[in-house]
Amino acid sequence: MKAEIIATGTEILLGQTLNTSAHYITGKLSELGIEVDYHTTVGDNKERLRYIIGQGLERSDLLVITGGTGPTRDDLSKELVAETLGLEMVLDQDSLARIEEFFAQRGSKVPEWEKKQAYFPQGSLVLPNPNGTAPGAILQKEDKYIILLPGPPSEMEPIFQEHVYPFLEKRVPTDSTRMNVRVIKVIGLSEGELEEKLAHLLNSLEPSMTLLSKHSEMHIRLIFRSSDQEKAKEKLDGAELAIREILGDMVYGTDEDTMVGLVSEGLKEYGLTLATAESCTGGMLGEVLTQVPGSSEYYLGGVISYSNDLKAGFLGVQQETLEKHGAVSKNTAMEMAKGIREKAKADLGISITGIAGPGGGSLEKPVGLVYIGLATQRGVEARKFQFHGSRDSIRQLTVQAALDWIRRYMSKCERG
């Protein structure tokens, strides 16, 4: 099956919005063994979009169209697909009811133009959108498939994963060659360091291995192409085991794992509570922790102790410590962690103090110098880090390092 992805929207064409959807969909189709031959972007122009849809149906078996399913006049995807296929637009009552409920929950009636989203080319399999008002749809015309999806990734991806992927999976021959992918996530190593440690594995032909540099971590992407899923799993499992034997606990997860997600699961599993005291990160660690649903079970709260007065007055950092060692020091980080743990009556207290820049650094204490403190029932300690990059980059790296320390601490708890 040959596929083509069509992204609609002048904002994408002009580079004002990044087309992350094409990246996501291509990866998912590749997993199914569906080859993507074309990525096409077209602006909100009726004649050009009509031409692109017609061209796509001539050269591809599967068209995935993102965007153009909303309520405005320049949302044209559904109408032009219907026109190209010679189909009428018909009202889907279930979609209309969901749109009415959406507005009712906000205390208003549905504007007439919003009802446009409930109309689809005749014969469509309508795909509900739990995160917005524009549903998706699947159409089949002889041996061709057309999939219509909303443009925002936060709406498109859940629809694709829940409805489109299973639909296509049933239609792909079981003996087709698929791209089996696993991503190993690593923290604490640069790309060069990681390449050196894995040099002999990188030269292996099966599975292929690629190093991907992310902002605060490294990813190792393993790919094994095969129609035999058991064999593919065996190959990927073997490669992952070999990598873990080399890197140890610098591997923190795989695939969809996130550092904050694993930390959150660990805190819940061990019944631990956490409180934070942040200086240079300005509450960023607390923000990341509370992005996880249910974080109130383990995260008690935090304080942004930017000034020395607050460090001393609220967290109990000794004035002598601040005068002798400074706000950015191992001693201060330890006393901050101890203070927030005691104040919040938490099992774990973690602190951050540093110089995020771009100014404020010196030869003795350069920009990017950060101390992270951790207070537990076992005592208090602090670690020194030297990060590089922009202010925002240093702050993000600091948060990831703090989360990683909590992860490693819980790992030691598990081992007793």
N, C-alpha and C positions, 0 to 999 in steps of 0.2 A: 504494500500500500504506500503510495507516494502522497506526501502531505505538503500543504502550503499554509503559512500563517499570514493573515492580513490584519494589520493594525490600522484602525481608522482614527483620525483626529489631527487637526492642523497643529495642535500643540506638540504632538509627537514629531510631526514632519519638520517643525521649526526648531526642534531640540529643546523646547521649553519643558517637556516631560520625558523622562527616561523610559524607554520601552522595555521594562523588566518582564512583561508578560511573555514576549517572544522567547526569552531565555528560559523561563519556567516551563512553558508549553513544549518547547523543543526537547528539554530534558525528559519530560514525562512521556512524550511520544517515542523517544529513543529507547526508553525502558521497555516499551511494548514492541520494539522492533519495527516501528513505523519511521520511515526515512523522510526527513524534512528537506525538500529541495529548494524552497523559496521562502524568504522573509520579505514581505511587501508592506510598505507604509504609504498610506494615501490620506490626503487631507479631507476636510469636510466639503467635498465637491461632488455633486450628484453624478455628473457625467463621467468623471474619472473613476469614482467608486464603481459605477455600473460596468465600466470597461474592465476594471481589475477583477471583479467577481466573474464576469464572463470568461476572461482569460484564464483565471484560476480553475474554472470548471473544465476547460479544454485540456489543461496540462496536468492536473492533479486529481487524485482519487478522493482526497479529503481536504476540505477548506475549514480552517478555524479562524473565525473573524471576531476580533475583540473591539469593543466600542461601538457606538452608534445604535445602542438599544434603549437609550434614555427617552425623556419626554420632549426634548426641544426639536425645533424644526430641522436642525442640522444632524439629528440622529436618524440616519437613513438606512442603516444596514438591513434591517428586517424587510423594509418596503422594497428595496432594490433586489434582494434575494427573491422575494415573492414575484416581482416583475420579471426577473430573469428566468424563473422557472415556470412562469405562467400560472401562478397561484393567487387566490384571493387572500386578503387579510381578514382573519376572523377573531372574534373576542373570546378570550379564555376566562371563563367566569371565576375560576379558582384564583387566578392571578389578580383579577380585579378585586376580589374579596380581600386578598392579602394587602393590596395597596390601600384599600379603604380602612382596613384595620391599622395599618401603619400611621395614617393621618389621624385616625380616631384617637389613638394613644397619645397624640400630640394636641388633642382638643380641637381639631379642625376637620373640615370636609375636604374631599379630594378635588383639587382644581381640575377642570376639564382636560387641560393639556397633559396632566399626569396619567390619565386613563389610556393614553397612547401606548404605554408600556405593557398593557394587558392584551394587545393585539399581536397576532402571529400569522405567518404564512400557513395556509390550510395544510393540515397533516403534521404539524410540528409536534414533537415531543417536548413539552415545556419543562424547563428545569427551574425549580423554585430558588429564589435568592434570599437566604435568611439574613443577609447583611445590607440589603438595599431594596429598592423598589423596582429595579429592572431585572426580570428573570432572563434566563438563557433559553436556548432551544436547540434541538437537533432535527435536521431534515434529511431524508433520503430521496434521491431522484435516480432511479435505476441503480447503477453501481457506484454512484457518487454520494458522499456524505458532506453536509454543511453543518458546522457547529457555530452558533451565535452566542457570544458571551459578553457580559458587561465589561467596560473598560477598566475600572479601578481594580488593581490587583487584590485588594482586601475582599472584593466581592467575587472576582473571577476565579481565584485559586480554590476557594472552598467548593464552588460549583463544579469545577473541573475535577477535583479530587473525589467528590462524593458521587457525581453522576456521569461525567464524561469518561473518566478513566475506566470504570467498570463496563460502560457501554462498549468502548473500543476493545477492551480486553477480550470480550466475548466474541469479537469479530476478527481477531487476529489469529491466524493458524497456530495451533499449539506447537508445531515443529518449526516455527519461524525463529530466526536468530535474533536474540534480544541483547541489548546492552545492559548488562548487570553492573550496577554501580554501588560502591560503598565509600563513604567519606570518613576518614579517621581524623579526629580533631586533637590538636596538640597545642600546648601552651609552654612558654618559657624558652623557646628556641627560635633563632632567626632562620631564614631560608637557607643561608649558607651552612649553618651548624647542622640543620636537619638533613641537608643533602649529604654532608660528610658522614653522618651517622648511618644513613641508609644507602650509601653509595652502591654496595653490592646488590641490594634489592632493586634499585632503580634500573639496573641493567637487565633485569629479568624480563622475559617476554610475556609471561602469564602470571597474574594479571598485569596489565599495563599500570604504571604508577606515575602520577603527576603531582608535583608540589604546588600548592596554591597559597599565596601570601595574603592573608586577611589582616585587618588592622591590628588586632590585639592577639592574634593566634595564627597558627599554620594549619592548613588542611592538606591531607594526603588523599587524593582521589584514586581509587582503584577501579578499573574497568575490565570486565571479562565478557567477551561476546560469545554467546552459546545459546542453543535451543534447549539444552539440558539444564534445567533449573537446579537440580540436585548437584550436578557437577560444578555449576557456577558458584553455588553456596559453599561447596567444599573448597574451591580455589580461593574465594574471598576470605573465608574463615582462616585458612592456612596463612594467607598473606597478613591478615590482621594480627594473628598470633605472633608471627615473626616480628612484626613492627612493635608490638607491645613488649616482647622480650628484650628488645633493644632500648626502647624509650621509657619503659616503666610507667610511673605515674605522671609523666609528662603528657601521656595520652589521657584526656579527660572524658572523651565520649566519641560517639559515631553518629553519622547521618543527621537526624533532626535534633540531637541533643544540644542543649545550650548550657553554658556554665551556670547561669543563674537558675535555670530549671533544675539542674542536678543538685545544686546547693539547697534549693527549696525542698526538693524531695528528701534530701538527707536530713535537714533540720526537722522535718515532720516525722521521718522514720525514727530518729533518735529522741524525739520529744524535747528538742532543745529550743530555747528562745534566744533572740539576738537583738542587740541594740547597737546603734552606730553613733560615732562622734566624728564629724568631718570638718576639715578646714578648707584645703585648696580645692576639693571636689565639690564644695558648695551644695551638698545634698544629693549628688548624683548617684551615690551608692544606694541611698534610701529610695530614690526614684526607681532604679533598676529592680530592686527587691520587690517593690509594691506593684510592679507591672505584672507580676505573677498572680493569678487569681487564688484567693485563699491565703495570701501572705500574712494576714492578721493572725493566723494560727501560731506563727513563730516569730514574726517581726514586731517587736514592741514599739519601736519608734527610734528617733534619732535627734541629734542636735547639730546645727551648723555653728561651730565655735570658731568663727573667723577671727575675732579679736582676742588678744591676750587676756583682757578683763574677763571675758566669758569662759575662756579656758580655766582661768584661776577661780573665778567666782562660782561657776556652775559645776564644772567638772573636777574641781579640786586640785588642779595642777599647781604645784608649789611655786611661789614667786621666785624662790631661789633657783628653781629649775629653769624657769624662763630667763632669768638674768644670766645664769652661768652657761647654759647650753643653747638657749634660744628656742623660739616657737617651733622651728623645724629641726628636730633632734630626736634621737632614740628615746631619751629620757622623757621628753614631753609626750611622745606618742604612747609610751607605756602608761604614763599617768592619766592621759586622756581615756585610754581603753579601760583602765581600772575604774576611773570615775564614772563613765557611762554605764558600765556593768553594775556598779553599786547603786547608782541613781535609779536605773530602770529595773533593778532586781532581775537581771537577765542571766542566762547561763553563759552567754558569750557576749563580750563587748569588743568591738573592733573600732579602731581609730585611724584617721588619715591626717597627716600634716605634711605640707611640702611647698615647693615653689613651682607653680604651673606656668609662670611667665606671661608675656614675653619679657617683662622687666622683673627686677627684684633679686636677681641672682648675683653671685660674687664668685671669686676664685675658690673660696672655701666652700661655699654652698651655691653651686650653679643651678640654673634653671633646669627643671626636671628632677631635682633631688626630692625624694619622697620617703617618708618613714610611715610604716603601717604597724600599728600595735594590736595585739590580740590578748584579751584577758579571759581566762577560763578558770574552772575550779582547780586546775593544775598550777596556776600562777599567771604571770604576765611576761610577755616578751615583745620585742619589736624588731623589725627588719628594715634594712636600708635598700632603696631602689634608685637607680638612675635612668630615667626615661628621656627620650628625645622626641622632638617634633613640635607641632603647634600647641598652644594652650589647651585646646579641646582634645587633641590627641593624647597629651600627657594625662589629662583627667580621665579619659576613657581607659587608658592603659593601667592607671592606678586602680580604678574600680575593678577591672578584670583580675588584677593581682590580688586584691583584697578578697574577692570571691574565691579565687583559687586557694588562698591560704585556708579559708574556712573549709573548702572541699578536702584539702589534705589533712586538716585536723580531724575531720570526721572519719576519714579513712583510717587514721591511727586508732580512733575509738573502736572501729570495727575490728581491728586486729588485736584490740585489747591493750 
